[in-house]
Amino acid sequence: MPPQPKRKLSKGRRDRRRAHDGLTATSLVQCSNCGEMRLPHTVCPKCGHYKGREVISVEEKKK
């Protein structure tokens, strides 16, 4: 059998160990061309623009 802890860890020590495990919300920025929210430093998936110019051409879906 593996060795077991000699003493119980306090709640404070346990919680300090887990302090960096929390999830952070993703930051979003507004596209300068179409106004949609997108990830920073990425091409807009809706219009294909990045830094004020069109990088990829996005075809619109026909209804």
Distance bins in CASP14 RR format, pairs under 12 A and 6 or more apart:
PFRMAT RR
TARGET T0000
AUTHOR 0000-0000-0000
RMODE 2
METHOD distances of the structure
MODEL  1
5 13 0 0 0 0 0 1 0 0 0 0 0
5 14 0 0 0 0 0 1 0 0 0 0 0
7 13 0 0 0 0 0 1 0 0 0 0 0
8 14 0 0 0 0 1 0 0 0 0 0 0
9 15 0 0 0 0 1 0 0 0 0 0 0
9 16 0 0 0 0 0 1 0 0 0 0 0
9 17 0 0 0 0 1 0 0 0 0 0 0
9 18 0 0 0 0 0 1 0 0 0 0 0
10 16 0 0 0 0 1 0 0 0 0 0 0
10 17 0 0 0 0 0 1 0 0 0 0 0
11 17 0 0 0 0 0 1 0 0 0 0 0
11 18 0 0 0 0 0 1 0 0 0 0 0
12 18 0 0 0 0 1 0 0 0 0 0 0
12 19 0 0 0 0 1 0 0 0 0 0 0
13 19 0 0 0 0 0 1 0 0 0 0 0
14 21 0 0 0 0 0 1 0 0 0 0 0
15 21 0 0 0 0 0 1 0 0 0 0 0
15 22 0 0 0 0 0 1 0 0 0 0 0
26 37 0 0 0 0 0 1 0 0 0 0 0
26 38 0 0 0 0 0 1 0 0 0 0 0
26 39 1 0 0 1 0 0 0 0 0 0 0
26 40 0 0 0 0 1 0 0 0 0 0 0
26 42 0 0 0 0 0 1 0 0 0 0 0
27 37 0 0 0 0 0 1 0 0 0 0 0
27 38 0 0 0 0 0 1 0 0 0 0 0
27 39 1 0 0 1 0 0 0 0 0 0 0
27 40 1 0 0 1 0 0 0 0 0 0 0
27 41 0 0 0 0 0 1 0 0 0 0 0
27 42 0 0 0 0 0 1 0 0 0 0 0
28 35 0 0 0 0 0 1 0 0 0 0 0
28 36 0 0 0 0 1 0 0 0 0 0 0
28 37 1 0 1 0 0 0 0 0 0 0 0
28 38 1 0 0 1 0 0 0 0 0 0 0
28 39 1 0 0 1 0 0 0 0 0 0 0
28 40 1 0 0 1 0 0 0 0 0 0 0
28 41 0 0 0 0 0 1 0 0 0 0 0
28 42 0 0 0 0 0 1 0 0 0 0 0
28 44 0 0 0 0 0 1 0 0 0 0 0
29 35 0 0 0 0 1 0 0 0 0 0 0
29 36 0 0 0 0 0 1 0 0 0 0 0
29 37 1 0 0 1 0 0 0 0 0 0 0
29 38 1 0 0 1 0 0 0 0 0 0 0
29 39 1 0 0 1 0 0 0 0 0 0 0
29 40 1 0 1 0 0 0 0 0 0 0 0
29 41 0 0 0 0 1 0 0 0 0 0 0
29 42 0 0 0 0 1 0 0 0 0 0 0
29 44 0 0 0 0 1 0 0 0 0 0 0
29 50 0 0 0 0 0 1 0 0 0 0 0
29 51 0 0 0 0 0 1 0 0 0 0 0
30 36 1 0 0 1 0 0 0 0 0 0 0
30 37 1 0 0 1 0 0 0 0 0 0 0
30 38 1 0 0 1 0 0 0 0 0 0 0
30 39 0 0 0 0 0 1 0 0 0 0 0
30 40 0 0 0 0 0 1 0 0 0 0 0
30 44 0 0 0 0 1 0 0 0 0 0 0
30 46 0 0 0 0 0 1 0 0 0 0 0
30 49 0 0 0 0 0 1 0 0 0 0 0
31 37 1 0 0 1 0 0 0 0 0 0 0
31 38 1 0 1 0 0 0 0 0 0 0 0
31 39 0 0 0 0 0 1 0 0 0 0 0
31 40 0 0 0 0 0 1 0 0 0 0 0
31 42 0 0 0 0 0 1 0 0 0 0 0
31 43 0 0 0 0 1 0 0 0 0 0 0
31 44 1 0 1 0 0 0 0 0 0 0 0
31 45 0 0 0 0 1 0 0 0 0 0 0
31 46 1 0 0 1 0 0 0 0 0 0 0
31 47 1 0 0 1 0 0 0 0 0 0 0
31 48 0 0 0 0 1 0 0 0 0 0 0
31 49 1 0 0 1 0 0 0 0 0 0 0
31 50 0 0 0 0 1 0 0 0 0 0 0
31 51 0 0 0 0 0 1 0 0 0 0 0
31 52 0 0 0 0 1 0 0 0 0 0 0
31 54 0 0 0 0 0 1 0 0 0 0 0
31 55 0 0 0 0 0 1 0 0 0 0 0
31 58 0 0 0 0 0 1 0 0 0 0 0
32 38 0 0 0 0 0 1 0 0 0 0 0
32 40 0 0 0 0 0 1 0 0 0 0 0
32 44 0 0 0 0 1 0 0 0 0 0 0
32 47 0 0 0 0 1 0 0 0 0 0 0
32 48 0 0 0 0 0 1 0 0 0 0 0
32 49 1 0 0 1 0 0 0 0 0 0 0
32 50 0 0 0 0 1 0 0 0 0 0 0
32 51 0 0 0 0 1 0 0 0 0 0 0
32 52 1 0 1 0 0 0 0 0 0 0 0
32 53 0 0 0 0 0 1 0 0 0 0 0
32 54 0 0 0 0 0 1 0 0 0 0 0
33 43 0 0 0 0 0 1 0 0 0 0 0
33 44 1 0 0 1 0 0 0 0 0 0 0
33 46 0 0 0 0 1 0 0 0 0 0 0
33 47 1 0 1 0 0 0 0 0 0 0 0
33 48 1 0 0 1 0 0 0 0 0 0 0
33 49 1 0 1 0 0 0 0 0 0 0 0
33 50 0 0 0 0 1 0 0 0 0 0 0
33 51 0 0 0 0 0 1 0 0 0 0 0
33 52 1 0 0 1 0 0 0 0 0 0 0
33 53 0 0 0 0 1 0 0 0 0 0 0
33 54 0 0 0 0 1 0 0 0 0 0 0
33 55 0 0 0 0 0 1 0 0 0 0 0
33 58 0 0 0 0 0 1 0 0 0 0 0
34 43 0 0 0 0 0 1 0 0 0 0 0
34 44 1 0 0 1 0 0 0 0 0 0 0
34 45 0 0 0 0 0 1 0 0 0 0 0
34 46 1 0 1 0 0 0 0 0 0 0 0
34 47 1 0 1 0 0 0 0 0 0 0 0
34 48 0 0 0 0 1 0 0 0 0 0 0
34 49 1 0 0 1 0 0 0 0 0 0 0
34 50 0 0 0 0 0 1 0 0 0 0 0
34 52 0 0 0 0 0 1 0 0 0 0 0
34 54 0 0 0 0 0 1 0 0 0 0 0
34 58 0 0 0 0 1 0 0 0 0 0 0
34 60 0 0 0 0 0 1 0 0 0 0 0
35 44 0 0 0 0 1 0 0 0 0 0 0
35 46 0 0 0 0 1 0 0 0 0 0 0
35 47 0 0 0 0 1 0 0 0 0 0 0
35 49 0 0 0 0 1 0 0 0 0 0 0
35 52 0 0 0 0 0 1 0 0 0 0 0
36 42 0 0 0 0 0 1 0 0 0 0 0
36 43 0 0 0 0 0 1 0 0 0 0 0
36 44 1 0 0 1 0 0 0 0 0 0 0
36 45 1 0 0 1 0 0 0 0 0 0 0
36 46 1 0 1 0 0 0 0 0 0 0 0
36 47 1 0 0 1 0 0 0 0 0 0 0
36 48 0 0 0 0 0 1 0 0 0 0 0
36 49 0 0 0 0 0 1 0 0 0 0 0
36 58 0 0 0 0 0 1 0 0 0 0 0
37 44 0 0 0 0 1 0 0 0 0 0 0
37 45 0 0 0 0 0 1 0 0 0 0 0
37 46 0 0 0 0 1 0 0 0 0 0 0
38 44 1 0 1 0 0 0 0 0 0 0 0
38 45 1 0 0 1 0 0 0 0 0 0 0
38 46 1 0 0 1 0 0 0 0 0 0 0
38 47 0 0 0 0 1 0 0 0 0 0 0
38 48 0 0 0 0 1 0 0 0 0 0 0
38 49 0 0 0 0 1 0 0 0 0 0 0
38 50 0 0 0 0 1 0 0 0 0 0 0
39 45 0 0 0 0 1 0 0 0 0 0 0
39 50 0 0 0 0 0 1 0 0 0 0 0
40 50 0 0 0 0 0 1 0 0 0 0 0
40 51 0 0 0 0 0 1 0 0 0 0 0
41 50 0 0 0 0 1 0 0 0 0 0 0
41 51 0 0 0 0 1 0 0 0 0 0 0
42 48 0 0 0 0 1 0 0 0 0 0 0
42 49 0 0 0 0 0 1 0 0 0 0 0
42 50 1 0 0 1 0 0 0 0 0 0 0
42 51 0 0 0 0 0 1 0 0 0 0 0
42 55 0 0 0 0 0 1 0 0 0 0 0
42 56 0 0 0 0 0 1 0 0 0 0 0
43 49 1 0 0 1 0 0 0 0 0 0 0
43 50 1 0 1 0 0 0 0 0 0 0 0
43 51 0 0 0 0 1 0 0 0 0 0 0
43 52 0 0 0 0 0 1 0 0 0 0 0
43 53 0 0 0 0 0 1 0 0 0 0 0
43 54 0 0 0 0 1 0 0 0 0 0 0
43 55 1 0 1 0 0 0 0 0 0 0 0
43 56 1 0 1 0 0 0 0 0 0 0 0
43 57 0 0 0 0 0 1 0 0 0 0 0
43 58 0 0 0 0 1 0 0 0 0 0 0
44 50 1 0 0 1 0 0 0 0 0 0 0
44 51 0 0 0 0 0 1 0 0 0 0 0
44 52 0 0 0 0 1 0 0 0 0 0 0
44 53 0 0 0 0 0 1 0 0 0 0 0
44 54 0 0 0 0 1 0 0 0 0 0 0
44 55 0 0 0 0 1 0 0 0 0 0 0
44 56 0 0 0 0 1 0 0 0 0 0 0
44 58 0 0 0 0 1 0 0 0 0 0 0
45 55 0 0 0 0 0 1 0 0 0 0 0
45 56 0 0 0 0 1 0 0 0 0 0 0
45 58 1 0 0 1 0 0 0 0 0 0 0
46 56 0 0 0 0 0 1 0 0 0 0 0
46 58 1 0 0 1 0 0 0 0 0 0 0
46 59 0 0 0 0 0 1 0 0 0 0 0
46 60 0 0 0 0 1 0 0 0 0 0 0
46 61 0 0 0 0 0 1 0 0 0 0 0
47 53 0 0 0 0 0 1 0 0 0 0 0
47 54 1 0 0 1 0 0 0 0 0 0 0
47 55 0 0 0 0 1 0 0 0 0 0 0
47 56 0 0 0 0 1 0 0 0 0 0 0
47 57 0 0 0 0 1 0 0 0 0 0 0
47 58 1 0 0 1 0 0 0 0 0 0 0
47 59 0 0 0 0 0 1 0 0 0 0 0
47 60 0 0 0 0 1 0 0 0 0 0 0
48 54 1 0 0 1 0 0 0 0 0 0 0
48 55 1 0 1 0 0 0 0 0 0 0 0
48 56 1 0 1 0 0 0 0 0 0 0 0
48 57 1 0 0 1 0 0 0 0 0 0 0
48 58 1 0 1 0 0 0 0 0 0 0 0
48 59 0 0 0 0 0 1 0 0 0 0 0
48 60 0 0 0 0 0 1 0 0 0 0 0
49 55 1 0 0 1 0 0 0 0 0 0 0
49 56 0 0 0 0 1 0 0 0 0 0 0
49 57 0 0 0 0 0 1 0 0 0 0 0
49 58 0 0 0 0 1 0 0 0 0 0 0
50 56 0 0 0 0 1 0 0 0 0 0 0
50 58 0 0 0 0 0 1 0 0 0 0 0
END
